[in-house]
Structures are given as C-alpha cells and as structure tokens.
Amino acid sequence: MNFDDTEGDGEFRGEVRAWLKENAEVRNGADDWSQNHEHPDYVRRCREWQHSMYEGGWGAITWAVEYGGRGGSVWHQTIFNQEAARYDVSAGAFAVGIGMCGPTLIAHGTEEQKHRHLPAMLRGEEVWCQLFSEPDAGSDLAGLKSRAQRDGDVFVVNGQKVWTSGAQHSDWGILIARTNPDVPKHKGITYFLLDMRTPGIDVRPLRQITGHAHFNEVFLTDVVVPIDNVVGTIDDGWAVAHTTMSNERALIGGSGQRFSVDQMLNLSRRYARDSDPLIRQRLADFYVRSQLLRFMNYRVQTALSQGRQPGPEAATTKLFVSQHLSLTGDLIMELAGAHALLAEENAIDNGMWQTAFLNQWMSKLGGGTDNIQRNSLGERVLGLPREPGHDKDVPFSALA
C-alpha cells in the first residue's frame, strides 16, 4: 500500500480540511466530553455531528451511495479520520452501528433491512448497541444461553446480556440468541435486529472504576422479535456474528491512538519531567509504539480496500492496542507522580489522564480478551494445535 497522497488524494484532503474548518471547532487539547459517555450532552452532540457529516457527504465514506454513503475508498475514510482528529467532534455513540452493524448488514442483510437501517444510522437518527456477551458466555461466546423460541412469524426471546456498551442510549441492538439447543453450540444460533423500545427489555447501567457507566446489563423477558428482523438464516447466526466481531476488532484497533506524541511530550513538560533520561526513554518507546500501531492499522485498511474481511491483521492490531494502552496508562501515572491520585476537577484537564489509565482494562476485555486473541493467532496464523475441547460435536442441550 502506498502511504503517500496521490494528486487525487491531495485534492480530497483539501476538500476535507475546508469542510471541517467550516463546520467544526479545533480541539483545544483537553478532550473533556467525547470519551465521557455520561456527559449530559454526549449522545446529543454525537447525533448532531453524525448528522452534519451525513449532510456534508461524509457519513460513511466507503459505503455505497444507495445506502447513504459516498462510494469512496478506505484510504479516503482514513484521510477524513486523520483530519477530523484535530477537531472537537465525536460520533462515538455510532461506533457499534456504523462500525460493526452496518458492515454486517451490507454483507448479510436483506435489501429491506439495508434500506431501512443504514441511512438512519448515517443520519444520526439511530444509535445501536451489541447484545452478545452473557454472564456465563464471555470468552466462550458460543456458550450463550439466551433463548429465542419461534412462535409463528415472531421469536420470543428470554435471557440476559452484559457489558453492553451504550445500551441506555440505544434505539436498536444486534442480538444473538440460541434458536436450536439440539445441535452443537456454534450452530443453532440466530442473529437478530432488536428494537430497544420493545416491551420486556430492562437496561441496567453498570458503574465502572472510572465512575462512569459505559456498560450495561440487559434483561430480556418475553421480548417479541419479528422474523423479518433475522439477519442471514435461522440457526446460522454464528457466521454473521463473525463478520460483526471482525469489524469490532478492526474498530478497536483503529481507536488505539488515544493520545498523540505531541500530547504526551506536552504532559511531560507540564509535570517538569521532560529532562529525566528515563522518562525520555519511555517517551521514545511511546513514539515507536504509536508508529507501529499506525502501520498495523494500514494493514487492516489494506485488507478492507481489497474487499477482504480483516482476520489476522485485526486480531494482531487489537492485541497490540491493549498492550499499547496499558503501557501508555502506566507512563501517564509515572509522569503525574503524586498528582495521579487526584481526579475530576482536582486534576489537570478534569482528570482526563487518570481516566485513560483506568480505562486500559476495558481494552483487554472488550472485543475478545487478550488471551482469546492469542489463541486465535496461534491457531489461525501460526498453525498451532487447537485448544482441546470436549464439546465441539456435542448438542448444546447435552452440555452440563
């Protein structure tokens, strides 16, 4: 992949810069809202920015025009993201919808589903959440126990989901549930689109170590889902879910550049640590990791630009991101020293740096734990033997 702008790319970048200058405010260095999902204006501001991008033709640059996109390249989306990073804007509330659900619908959905939901996502009208993980099925997602029983033209769903990001703000959700317990666990799962306003859905926010409630547990009691909301075919939802999870890993991998090198250098100066030789070495390590992550993400973008779902590229990048964020959080605390014990309005930048340190564990678990990523890479890339398992060919109903 050529990482330099062609003449046409340069013109595109100029168009992006001109539009952003006209429609957004430059970030002042202290991002005090876009990562705080409990900020009272968070969802509203995300909706407004997503709608502005849609009106400007930037809602989803790589999507087909017929679905509300621009029909552009992955590299053009990257250019837009690079330029937008300098502005005080965020569409983070739409990460699940546009980053995960949208590509899944494009790959597996019916035309009716695509035309109903894709433009609404891009217009900023519908926020989505992911109803996958369960209390007893986190790393072993195929062991999920939520049941969807067919009753004529509808399914009736009962079960519990957990770690559901943004469910309290969501209009729709992507849900996987077991529709046939008499086959092995990776079979008999169906993928649904779920209207979060349906009776029987109880969303309960979970307070995290940061003090925020980004995650939720969701209880489903006799929730009715029309058969038209099935994505793909009944009992074959695991393949559809894999598309979602591949895009999730790519999404998380692409979000790893939380702070720039300039921001970290500036922080070291504010705490008067920039002349410490050990700190300078740690800052050099941060620079190297940032560049590695940049080029790893280019590999993911190359796969997407060639029409491939990113596999090893996304898993490797996702694993590297969690390590990068952990080391960066430790560096932040080392720079801050005793000031690291302060929080919120008592800390510089309203505690943004302390929150970044505390949030590092989220990346180690979300989108597949670090160890799950290592297992996947060991088996699918290095060709190592699969983890031993006794339940691969056993009907789910026969498992203890």
C-alpha positions, 0 to 999 in steps of 0.5 A, spaced: 500 500 500 502 506 498 502 511 504 503 517 500 497 522 497 496 521 490 494 528 486 487 525 487 488 524 494 491 531 495 485 534 492 480 530 497 484 532 503 483 539 501 476 538 500 476 535 507 480 540 511 475 546 508 469 542 510 471 541 517 474 548 518 467 550 516 463 546 520 467 544 526 471 547 532 479 545 533 480 541 539 483 545 544 487 539 547 483 537 553 478 532 550 473 533 556 466 530 553 467 525 547 470 519 551 465 521 557 459 517 555 455 520 561 456 527 559 449 530 559 450 532 552 454 526 549 449 522 545 446 529 543 452 532 540 454 525 537 447 525 533 448 532 531 455 531 528 453 524 525 448 528 522 452 534 519 457 529 516 451 525 513 449 532 510 456 534 508 457 527 504 461 524 509 457 519 513 460 513 511 465 514 506 466 507 503 459 505 503 455 505 497 451 511 495 444 507 495 445 506 502 447 513 504 454 513 503 459 516 498 462 510 494 469 512 496 475 508 498 478 506 505 484 510 504 479 516 503 475 514 510 482 514 513 484 521 510 477 524 513 479 520 520 486 523 520 483 530 519 477 530 523 482 528 529 484 535 530 477 537 531 472 537 537 467 532 534 465 525 536 460 520 533 462 515 538 455 513 540 455 510 532 461 506 533 457 499 534 452 501 528 456 504 523 462 500 525 460 493 526 452 493 524 452 496 518 458 492 515 454 486 517 448 488 514 451 490 507 454 483 507 448 479 510 442 483 510 436 483 506 435 489 501 429 491 506 433 491 512 439 495 508 434 500 506 431 501 512 437 501 517 443 504 514 441 511 512 438 512 519 444 510 522 448 515 517 443 520 519 444 520 526 437 518 527 439 511 530 444 509 535 445 501 536 448 497 541 451 489 541 447 484 545 452 478 545 456 477 551 452 473 557 454 472 564 456 465 563 458 466 555 464 471 555 470 468 552 466 462 550 461 466 546 458 460 543 456 458 550 450 463 550 444 461 553 439 466 551 433 463 548 429 465 542 423 460 541 419 461 534 412 462 535 409 463 528 412 469 524 415 472 531 421 469 536 420 470 543 426 471 546 428 470 554 435 471 557 440 476 559 446 480 556 452 484 559 457 489 558 453 492 553 456 498 551 451 504 550 445 500 551 441 506 555 442 510 549 440 505 544 434 505 539 436 498 536 441 492 538 444 486 534 442 480 538 444 473 538 440 468 541 440 460 541 434 458 536 436 450 536 439 447 543 439 440 539 445 441 535 452 443 537 453 450 540 456 454 534 450 452 530 443 453 532 444 460 533 440 466 530 442 473 529 437 478 530 435 486 529 432 488 536 428 494 537 430 497 544 423 500 545 420 493 545 416 491 551 420 486 556 427 489 555 430 492 562 437 496 561 441 496 567 447 501 567 453 498 570 458 503 574 465 502 572 472 504 576 472 510 572 465 512 575 462 512 569 457 507 566 459 505 559 456 498 560 450 495 561 446 489 563 440 487 559 434 483 561 430 480 556 423 477 558 418 475 553 421 480 548 417 479 541 422 479 535 419 479 528 422 474 523 423 479 518 428 482 523 433 475 522 439 477 519 442 471 514 438 464 516 435 461 522 440 457 526 446 460 522 447 466 526 454 464 528 457 466 521 454 473 521 456 474 528 463 473 525 463 478 520 460 483 526 466 481 531 471 482 525 469 489 524 469 490 532 476 488 532 478 492 526 474 498 530 478 497 536 484 497 533 483 503 529 481 507 536 488 505 539 491 512 538 488 515 544 493 520 545 498 523 540 506 524 541 505 531 541 500 530 547 504 526 551 511 530 550 506 536 552 504 532 559 511 531 560 513 538 560 507 540 564 509 535 570 517 538 569 519 531 567 521 532 560 529 532 562 529 525 566 533 520 561 528 515 563 522 518 562 525 520 555 526 513 554 519 511 555 517 517 551 521 514 545 518 507 546 511 511 546 513 514 539 515 507 536 509 504 539 504 509 536 508 508 529 507 501 529 500 501 531 499 506 525 502 501 520 498 495 523 492 499 522 494 500 514 494 493 514 487 492 516 485 498 511 489 494 506 485 488 507 478 492 507 480 496 500 481 489 497 474 487 499 477 482 504 474 481 511 480 483 516 482 476 520 489 476 522 491 483 521 485 485 526 486 480 531 494 482 531 492 490 531 487 489 537 492 485 541 497 490 540 492 496 542 491 493 549 498 492 550 499 499 547 494 502 552 496 499 558 503 501 557 501 508 555 496 508 562 502 506 566 507 512 563 501 517 564 501 515 572 509 515 572 509 522 569 503 525 574 507 522 580 503 524 586 498 528 582 495 521 579 491 520 585 487 526 584 481 526 579 475 530 576 476 537 577 482 536 582 486 534 576 489 537 570 484 537 564 478 534 569 482 528 570 482 526 563 489 522 564 487 518 570 481 516 566 485 513 560 489 509 565 483 506 568 480 505 562 486 500 559 482 494 562 476 495 558 481 494 552 483 487 554 476 485 555 472 488 550 472 485 543 475 478 545 480 478 551 487 478 550 488 471 551 482 469 546 486 473 541 492 469 542 489 463 541 486 465 535 493 467 532 496 461 534 491 457 531 489 461 525 496 464 523 501 460 526 498 453 525 498 451 532 494 445 535 487 447 537 485 448 544 482 441 546 475 441 547 470 436 549 464 439 546 465 441 539 460 435 536 456 435 542 448 438 542 448 444 546 442 441 550 447 435 552 452 440 555 452 440 563 
